[in-house]
Amino acid sequence: MTTLSITTQHTIAPVDRKIFSGFVEHMGRCVYGGLVPASYPEASQTDECVDIYRKDVLETFRDELKPPLVRYPGGNYCANFNWRDGVGPLAERKKRLDLAWHNTEPNTFGTNEFVAWCRLTGSEPFLCLNMGTGDLREALAWIEYCNSDADSYYANLRRSHGIEKPHAIKYWCLGNEVYGDWQVAQVGKEAYAAQAVQWAKAIRFLDPTVKLVLCGQHGYNDWDEYVLQQCVEWVDYHSIHLYTDQKTHEQAVFGPRIAETCIAWTQAMIDRARHAKHVAKPVKICFDEWNVWNTQEYPGDEGHEMVYNVSDMLGVAVWLHVFVRHADIVEIACIAQSVNVLSPLRTQEGQLVKQTTWWPYVLMSQYLRGGRSVSSHVNSADVWSGERTGQLAQFDDMLPELKYLDMAAVVSEDNVLTLSVVNAKLEDVAVDLSIDADIKAGLEKIVVSGEPGDVNSFEDKDKIVPVRSSLSTDKKVVFKRCSYTMLRYQL
């Protein structure tokens, strides 16, 4: 018999609300056709818009997901991006070639439009500096434009654009994936580390209140080790990026367990670097790009408009479980991306679809943020023993047993225990619950399930949706085949 063991007295850490953050890049239809109508700016003042923004997308973010941070403008896009091109009167903005995704960027949506969208959705902007073709002077000018209240050139330029008060943007990335040969102006780890130290020093002279994110890789190579050793005292977070395969059901649901290894290795690197440099302040992980992604079927220069199925939904749930289980070190996580591009939300003119992956994302965001992540364990000999292919083969020696059940457990301030459980098996699984606390009442059971290949489409938007029901205090529970389940108990 399988047992799910939950130790509510053992707190891992509070679940930071920022692990449910988003990401907007000038790529495909994320901005144009996503945040704003495809016809923007010519025809954005309609009943389907709030100001210039798509009403359906904005209200879904504001009222349901409530992402704490949203990263912008990239991604690969930012390595050839100049913030000045996207501010000021629309008629004066210059069209530029985007070398990352091979498009022409009109720059009619820029810093101020993005920040205004964030304010309307209740999110904080999280900006990424161009450490590809950009230089320190350009970066400092952008931060002055956004954050300074002085009587200075760039602060006054912002005022001339109708923004009197500073945006007060707290979170800034020191570049994006600058190690990659797919980047404009790729650099090696030595050059990047030396540059990052000087940029961080100058940025803190300008605004000592900001939080800086170091550009890491995957968390398991010498780039991460080296840049942390050189820069740890200058930064607040170390960024890692990872996308997991979904060519098969097993790759989709088990692949995110790779992130658990990446997090553990990165945490060890951070600890070594802090010890070597005698750094007392904490440095946390910012997992600011993650998702399930079939790179061959949905290539980047075609917009990444991936249709997600139930297998992918379970993979996204496992991804989020990993962050919750490691709440002591992972403080920020940004799903890539927020609309249309590898996104839980897809749009057409006048229509919005919540993909299968939307449901674990929004449910965990609503019920887990702010609670205490507590110890949980799946005691089961029921493991997947199939052939490991793709990333599962690449990381074979670093992965634990791949159990069909995956879980995270959180206790809220009002003493509600929420169990978030994935059953990746193609049959029902019966379990016993072992909880070190008395259950006063069962509050609710929420189940999202279907066949592995099932999707939500514009023709059938509600094929895969949550089913809510009452919940008893019985500690014998059956999890449906191929399902995501949330159990909520009053302790």
C-alpha positions as CSV (number, residue, x, y, z in Angstrom):
1,M,0.0,0.0,0.0
2,T,1.2,3.5,-0.8
3,T,1.4,6.0,2.1
4,L,1.7,9.7,1.9
5,S,3.5,11.0,5.0
6,I,3.1,14.6,6.0
7,T,5.0,16.1,9.0
8,T,3.3,19.4,9.7
9,Q,5.7,20.2,12.6
10,H,8.7,20.2,10.2
11,T,8.6,23.5,8.3
12,I,10.9,23.8,5.3
13,A,10.2,27.5,4.8
14,P,7.4,29.9,3.9
15,V,6.3,29.5,0.3
16,D,7.3,32.9,-1.2
17,R,4.5,34.3,-3.4
18,K,7.2,35.2,-6.0
19,I,7.5,31.6,-7.1
20,F,4.2,32.1,-9.0
21,S,5.7,34.9,-11.2
22,G,5.4,35.5,-14.9
23,F,7.6,36.4,-17.9
24,V,6.8,38.6,-20.9
25,E,9.2,38.7,-23.9
26,H,8.9,40.4,-27.2
27,M,8.5,37.1,-29.0
28,G,5.8,35.7,-31.1
29,R,2.4,36.9,-29.9
30,C,3.2,37.4,-26.3
31,V,3.0,41.2,-26.4
32,Y,1.2,42.0,-29.7
33,G,-1.9,39.8,-29.7
34,G,-1.3,38.8,-26.1
35,L,-1.1,41.8,-23.7
36,V,-2.4,44.2,-26.3
37,P,-4.5,43.5,-29.4
38,A,-2.8,42.4,-32.5
39,S,-4.0,45.6,-34.1
40,Y,-2.4,47.9,-31.4
41,P,-1.9,50.8,-31.5
42,E,-4.3,51.5,-34.4
43,A,-7.4,49.9,-32.8
44,S,-7.0,49.3,-29.1
45,Q,-9.7,51.7,-27.7
46,T,-12.6,49.2,-27.8
47,D,-14.9,47.5,-25.3
48,E,-12.6,44.6,-25.3
49,C,-9.7,46.7,-23.9
50,V,-8.8,48.3,-20.6
51,D,-6.8,51.3,-21.7
52,I,-4.6,49.8,-24.5
53,Y,-4.6,46.3,-23.0
54,R,-6.7,43.2,-23.8
55,K,-9.4,43.1,-21.1
56,D,-9.7,39.3,-21.0
57,V,-6.0,38.7,-20.4
58,L,-5.6,41.6,-18.0
59,E,-8.6,40.5,-15.9
60,T,-7.5,36.9,-15.8
61,F,-4.1,37.9,-14.5
62,R,-5.5,40.5,-12.0
63,D,-8.4,38.5,-10.7
64,E,-7.2,34.9,-10.8
65,L,-3.5,34.4,-11.1
66,K,-2.2,37.6,-9.4
67,P,1.5,37.1,-10.4
68,P,3.7,38.9,-7.9
69,L,6.5,39.6,-10.4
70,V,6.6,39.7,-14.2
71,R,10.0,39.6,-15.9
72,Y,10.6,41.7,-19.1
73,P,11.7,42.2,-21.9
74,G,13.5,38.9,-22.3
75,G,14.8,36.4,-22.7
76,N,17.1,36.4,-25.7
77,Y,15.3,39.5,-27.0
78,C,17.1,41.8,-24.5
79,A,20.6,41.2,-25.9
80,N,19.8,43.5,-28.8
81,F,17.3,45.7,-27.0
82,N,17.7,49.4,-26.3
83,W,15.2,50.7,-23.8
84,R,15.2,54.2,-25.4
85,D,13.6,52.8,-28.5
86,G,10.4,52.0,-26.5
87,V,9.7,55.2,-24.6
88,G,8.3,58.6,-25.7
89,P,5.6,59.5,-28.3
90,L,4.6,56.4,-30.3
91,A,5.0,58.3,-33.6
92,E,8.7,58.9,-32.8
93,R,9.6,55.4,-31.9
94,K,11.9,53.5,-34.2
95,K,11.3,50.1,-35.7
96,R,14.3,47.8,-35.1
97,L,15.3,44.4,-36.3
98,D,15.1,41.8,-33.6
99,L,18.1,39.5,-34.1
100,A,16.9,36.9,-31.5
101,W,13.6,35.9,-33.1
102,H,14.1,37.4,-36.6
103,N,11.2,39.9,-36.4
104,T,10.8,43.6,-36.9
105,E,10.0,45.2,-33.5
106,P,7.8,48.3,-33.7
107,N,8.6,49.4,-30.1
108,T,5.1,50.7,-29.7
109,F,5.1,48.7,-26.4
110,G,8.0,49.5,-24.1
111,T,8.9,50.2,-20.5
112,N,6.0,52.5,-19.5
113,E,3.4,50.4,-21.2
114,F,4.7,47.3,-19.5
115,V,4.9,48.9,-16.1
116,A,1.4,50.3,-16.5
117,W,0.1,46.8,-17.3
118,C,1.9,45.4,-14.2
119,R,0.3,48.0,-12.0
120,L,-3.2,47.2,-13.4
121,T,-2.7,43.5,-12.7
122,G,-1.2,44.0,-9.3
123,S,2.3,42.8,-10.3
124,E,5.7,44.2,-9.8
125,P,7.9,44.7,-12.9
126,F,11.2,42.7,-13.0
127,L,13.5,44.1,-15.7
128,C,16.4,42.4,-17.5
129,L,19.4,44.5,-18.5
130,N,21.1,44.2,-21.9
131,M,24.6,42.8,-21.2
132,G,24.9,41.7,-24.8
133,T,25.1,44.7,-27.1
134,G,24.3,47.1,-24.3
135,D,26.8,48.9,-22.0
136,L,26.9,50.1,-18.4
137,R,26.0,53.7,-19.4
138,E,22.9,52.5,-21.1
139,A,21.9,50.4,-18.1
140,L,22.4,53.2,-15.6
141,A,20.4,55.5,-17.8
142,W,17.5,53.0,-17.8
143,I,17.6,52.6,-14.0
144,E,17.7,56.4,-13.6
145,Y,14.7,56.7,-15.9
146,C,12.8,54.2,-13.9
147,N,13.8,54.8,-10.4
148,S,15.3,58.3,-9.8
149,D,13.4,61.2,-8.3
150,A,16.2,63.6,-8.9
151,D,16.3,66.7,-11.1
152,S,18.4,64.8,-13.7
153,Y,18.3,64.2,-17.4
154,Y,16.7,60.7,-17.5
155,A,14.4,61.3,-14.5
156,N,13.2,64.5,-16.3
157,L,12.9,62.5,-19.6
158,R,10.5,60.2,-17.8
159,R,8.5,63.2,-16.5
160,S,8.4,64.6,-20.0
161,H,6.7,61.3,-21.1
162,G,4.0,61.8,-18.6
163,I,5.3,59.7,-15.7
164,E,5.9,62.1,-12.8
165,K,6.7,59.6,-10.0
166,P,9.5,57.0,-10.3
167,H,8.5,53.4,-11.2
168,A,10.6,52.3,-8.2
169,I,11.5,49.0,-9.9
170,K,13.2,46.7,-7.4
171,Y,14.3,43.6,-9.3
172,W,16.9,43.7,-12.1
173,C,18.7,40.9,-14.0
174,L,22.3,41.3,-14.9
175,G,21.8,40.0,-18.4
176,N,20.2,36.9,-19.8
177,E,21.9,33.6,-20.9
178,V,25.0,35.5,-22.0
179,Y,26.9,32.2,-22.0
180,G,24.9,30.8,-24.9
181,D,26.1,30.6,-28.5
182,W,22.5,31.6,-29.5
183,Q,23.0,35.0,-28.0
184,V,24.0,38.3,-29.6
185,A,27.4,39.1,-28.0
186,Q,28.0,35.9,-26.2
187,V,30.8,36.1,-23.5
188,G,32.8,33.6,-21.4
189,K,32.4,33.2,-17.7
190,E,35.5,35.2,-16.8
191,A,34.5,38.3,-18.9
192,Y,30.9,38.1,-17.6
193,A,31.9,37.9,-14.0
194,A,34.3,40.8,-14.2
195,Q,31.6,42.9,-16.0
196,A,28.9,41.9,-13.6
197,V,30.9,43.0,-10.6
198,Q,31.4,46.5,-12.1
199,W,27.8,46.8,-13.2
200,A,26.5,45.8,-9.8
201,K,28.8,48.3,-8.0
202,A,27.7,51.2,-10.3
203,I,24.0,50.2,-10.0
204,R,24.2,50.2,-6.2
205,F,25.8,53.6,-6.3
206,L,22.8,54.8,-8.3
207,D,20.1,52.9,-6.3
208,P,21.2,50.9,-3.3
209,T,17.7,49.6,-2.8
210,V,17.5,47.3,-5.9
211,K,17.8,43.5,-5.9
212,L,20.2,42.1,-8.5
213,V,20.0,38.7,-10.2
214,L,23.2,37.1,-11.4
215,C,23.1,35.3,-14.8
216,G,23.5,31.6,-14.1
217,Q,23.1,28.7,-16.5
218,H,21.5,25.4,-15.4
219,G,23.0,25.0,-11.9
220,Y,25.2,22.0,-12.7
221,N,28.3,23.4,-14.5
222,D,31.4,25.4,-14.1
223,W,29.8,28.7,-15.4
224,D,27.5,28.7,-12.3
225,E,30.4,27.8,-9.9
226,Y,32.8,30.5,-11.4
227,V,30.4,33.4,-11.6
228,L,29.1,32.8,-8.0
229,Q,32.7,32.6,-6.7
230,Q,33.4,36.0,-8.3
231,C,30.2,37.8,-7.8
232,V,28.3,36.4,-4.8
233,E,28.8,39.4,-2.5
234,W,27.3,41.8,-5.2
235,V,24.0,40.0,-5.9
236,D,20.9,38.9,-4.1
237,Y,19.9,36.0,-6.4
238,H,21.4,33.5,-8.8
239,S,19.4,32.7,-11.9
240,I,19.0,29.3,-13.4
241,H,17.0,28.3,-16.5
242,L,15.7,24.9,-17.5
243,Y,13.0,23.6,-19.9
244,T,12.0,19.9,-19.7
245,D,11.0,17.6,-22.6
246,Q,7.5,16.5,-23.3
247,K,7.9,14.2,-26.3
248,T,6.4,11.4,-24.2
249,H,4.0,11.2,-21.2
250,E,6.9,10.0,-19.1
251,Q,9.3,12.8,-20.2
252,A,6.6,15.4,-19.4
253,V,5.7,14.2,-15.9
254,F,9.1,13.0,-14.7
255,G,11.4,15.6,-16.4
256,P,10.8,18.3,-13.9
257,R,12.5,16.2,-11.2
258,I,15.8,17.1,-12.9
259,A,15.2,20.6,-11.5
260,E,15.4,19.2,-8.0
261,T,19.0,18.1,-8.7
262,C,19.8,21.5,-10.3
263,I,18.5,23.3,-7.3
264,A,20.5,21.2,-4.9
265,W,23.7,21.7,-6.8
266,T,23.1,25.4,-7.1
267,Q,22.5,25.7,-3.4
268,A,25.8,24.0,-2.7
269,M,27.6,26.4,-5.1
270,I,26.0,29.4,-3.4
271,D,27.0,28.1,0.1
272,R,30.6,27.5,-1.0
273,A,30.8,31.0,-2.6
274,R,29.3,32.7,0.5
275,H,31.7,30.8,2.8
276,A,34.7,31.6,0.6
277,K,33.9,35.3,0.5
278,H,32.5,35.6,4.1
279,V,29.1,36.7,2.8
280,A,26.6,36.8,5.7
281,K,23.5,37.9,3.7
282,P,21.4,35.1,2.0
283,V,21.6,34.6,-1.7
284,K,18.6,32.8,-3.1
285,I,17.8,31.0,-6.4
286,C,15.7,32.9,-9.0
287,F,14.4,30.2,-11.4
288,D,13.3,32.9,-13.9
289,E,12.7,30.6,-16.9
290,W,11.1,27.2,-16.6
291,N,8.5,25.2,-18.4
292,V,7.7,22.0,-20.2
293,W,8.6,22.5,-23.9
294,N,9.0,20.4,-27.1
295,T,11.7,22.5,-28.8
296,Q,11.5,20.5,-32.1
297,E,7.8,20.8,-32.6
298,Y,7.5,24.4,-31.4
299,P,10.6,26.3,-32.4
300,G,11.3,29.7,-31.1
301,D,11.4,31.7,-34.4
302,E,7.9,30.4,-35.1
303,G,6.5,31.8,-31.9
304,H,6.5,28.8,-29.5
305,E,2.7,28.7,-29.5
306,M,2.6,25.3,-27.9
307,V,-0.7,23.4,-27.2
308,Y,-0.4,21.8,-23.8
309,N,-2.1,18.5,-23.0
310,V,-2.9,16.6,-19.7
311,S,0.6,15.1,-19.5
312,D,2.1,18.6,-19.8
313,M,-0.3,19.8,-17.0
314,L,1.0,17.1,-14.7
315,G,4.6,18.2,-15.6
316,V,3.9,21.8,-14.7
317,A,2.4,20.6,-11.4
318,V,5.5,18.7,-10.6
319,W,7.6,21.7,-11.5
320,L,5.7,23.8,-9.0
321,H,6.0,21.0,-6.4
322,V,9.8,21.2,-6.8
323,F,9.8,24.9,-6.0
324,V,7.5,24.4,-3.0
325,R,9.6,21.6,-1.6
326,H,12.7,23.8,-1.9
327,A,11.1,27.0,-0.6
328,D,14.1,27.5,1.7
329,I,16.3,28.4,-1.3
330,V,13.9,29.1,-4.3
331,E,12.4,32.6,-3.8
332,I,11.5,33.6,-7.4
333,A,10.3,31.4,-10.3
334,C,8.9,32.8,-13.6
335,I,7.0,30.5,-15.9
336,A,8.0,31.1,-19.5
337,Q,5.9,32.8,-20.7
338,S,2.7,34.6,-19.7
339,V,0.6,34.7,-22.8
340,N,0.6,32.6,-26.1
341,V,4.3,31.8,-26.0
342,L,4.7,28.4,-24.2
343,S,1.9,29.8,-22.0
344,P,-1.0,28.5,-20.0
345,L,-3.1,31.1,-21.8
346,R,-3.8,31.3,-25.5
347,T,-5.6,34.0,-27.4
348,Q,-7.3,34.7,-30.6
349,E,-9.2,37.9,-31.5
350,G,-12.0,38.2,-29.0
351,Q,-11.2,34.8,-27.4
352,L,-9.0,33.4,-24.6
353,V,-8.4,29.7,-23.7
354,K,-7.0,28.5,-20.4
355,Q,-4.8,25.6,-21.3
356,T,-4.5,22.4,-19.2
357,T,-1.3,23.8,-17.6
358,W,-3.3,26.8,-16.3
359,W,-5.1,24.8,-13.6
360,P,-2.2,23.5,-11.4
361,Y,-0.5,26.9,-11.8
362,V,-3.5,29.0,-10.7
363,L,-4.7,26.6,-8.0
364,M,-1.3,26.4,-6.3
365,S,-0.9,30.2,-6.7
366,Q,-4.2,30.7,-4.9
367,Y,-3.9,28.1,-2.1
368,L,-0.2,27.6,-1.5
369,R,1.4,31.0,-1.6
370,G,2.3,32.4,1.8
371,G,1.9,29.1,3.7
372,R,4.5,27.0,5.3
373,S,6.0,24.3,3.1
374,V,6.2,21.2,5.3
375,S,7.9,17.9,4.9
376,S,6.1,15.3,2.8
377,H,7.1,11.9,1.5
378,V,5.7,9.3,-0.9
379,N,6.3,5.9,0.6
380,S,5.7,3.6,-2.4
381,A,7.4,0.9,-4.4
382,D,5.3,1.8,-7.4
383,V,7.9,3.4,-9.6
384,W,8.2,3.9,-13.4
385,S,10.8,1.5,-14.8
386,G,10.6,2.3,-18.5
387,E,13.5,3.3,-20.7
388,R,14.8,6.7,-19.9
389,T,15.2,8.8,-23.1
390,G,16.0,12.4,-23.8
391,Q,16.8,14.4,-20.7
392,L,15.8,11.5,-18.5
393,A,18.7,9.6,-20.1
394,Q,21.0,12.6,-19.9
395,F,20.4,13.0,-16.1
396,D,19.9,9.3,-15.4
397,D,22.6,9.0,-12.7
398,M,21.3,12.1,-10.9
399,L,17.6,11.3,-10.8
400,P,16.0,9.5,-7.9
401,E,13.5,6.7,-8.3
402,L,10.7,8.1,-10.4
403,K,7.5,7.4,-8.4
404,Y,4.2,7.8,-10.1
405,L,2.9,10.0,-7.3
406,D,4.5,13.4,-6.6
407,M,3.4,15.8,-3.9
408,A,3.9,19.0,-1.9
409,A,2.3,20.0,1.4
410,V,1.6,23.4,2.8
411,V,0.0,24.7,6.0
412,S,-1.6,28.1,5.9
413,E,-1.7,30.8,8.6
414,D,-5.2,29.7,9.5
415,N,-4.0,26.1,9.9
416,V,-5.4,24.6,6.7
417,L,-3.3,21.8,5.3
418,T,-3.3,21.6,1.5
419,L,-1.9,18.5,-0.2
420,S,-1.0,19.0,-3.8
421,V,-0.7,15.6,-5.6
422,V,0.1,14.4,-9.1
423,N,-0.8,10.8,-10.1
424,A,1.1,10.2,-13.3
425,K,0.1,6.6,-13.6
426,L,-2.5,5.5,-16.1
427,E,-4.6,3.9,-13.5
428,D,-6.1,4.9,-10.1
429,V,-3.9,4.7,-7.1
430,A,-5.2,4.1,-3.5
431,V,-3.2,5.6,-0.6
432,D,-3.2,6.0,3.1
433,L,-2.5,9.4,4.6
434,S,-0.1,9.6,7.5
435,I,-0.4,13.1,9.1
436,D,1.2,14.1,12.4
437,A,-1.8,16.3,13.3
438,D,-5.5,15.9,14.0
439,I,-7.8,16.6,11.1
440,K,-10.8,18.6,12.3
441,A,-12.6,18.7,9.0
442,G,-12.2,18.0,5.3
443,L,-12.7,21.2,3.4
444,E,-12.5,20.5,-0.3
445,K,-11.2,18.1,-2.9
446,I,-10.2,19.6,-6.3
447,V,-9.4,17.2,-9.2
448,V,-8.2,18.0,-12.7
449,S,-7.9,14.9,-14.9
450,G,-8.2,13.5,-18.4
451,E,-6.4,11.3,-21.0
452,P,-2.8,12.2,-21.5
453,G,-3.3,13.8,-24.9
454,D,-6.4,15.8,-24.0
455,V,-6.3,19.6,-24.6
456,N,-8.4,22.7,-24.2
457,S,-9.0,24.4,-27.6
458,F,-10.9,27.4,-28.9
459,E,-13.6,24.9,-30.0
460,D,-13.7,23.1,-26.7
461,K,-12.4,25.5,-24.0
462,D,-13.6,23.5,-21.0
463,K,-12.6,19.9,-21.9
464,I,-10.2,19.9,-19.0
465,V,-11.3,21.9,-15.9
466,P,-11.2,21.4,-12.1
467,V,-14.0,19.4,-10.5
468,R,-14.7,20.4,-6.9
469,S,-16.3,18.2,-4.3
470,S,-16.6,17.7,-0.6
471,L,-13.9,15.9,1.4
472,S,-14.2,13.7,4.4
473,T,-11.6,13.1,7.1
474,D,-11.1,9.5,5.9
475,K,-7.3,8.9,5.6
476,K,-7.8,6.5,2.8
477,V,-7.8,8.3,-0.5
478,V,-8.0,7.3,-4.2
479,F,-6.2,9.4,-6.8
480,K,-7.7,9.2,-10.3
481,R,-5.5,8.1,-13.1
482,C,-3.6,10.8,-14.9
483,S,-4.7,13.5,-12.5
484,Y,-3.8,16.5,-10.5
485,T,-5.5,16.7,-7.1
486,M,-5.7,19.2,-4.3
487,L,-6.9,18.0,-0.8
488,R,-7.6,20.7,1.8
489,Y,-8.1,19.9,5.5
490,Q,-8.7,22.1,8.6
491,L,-6.2,21.1,11.3
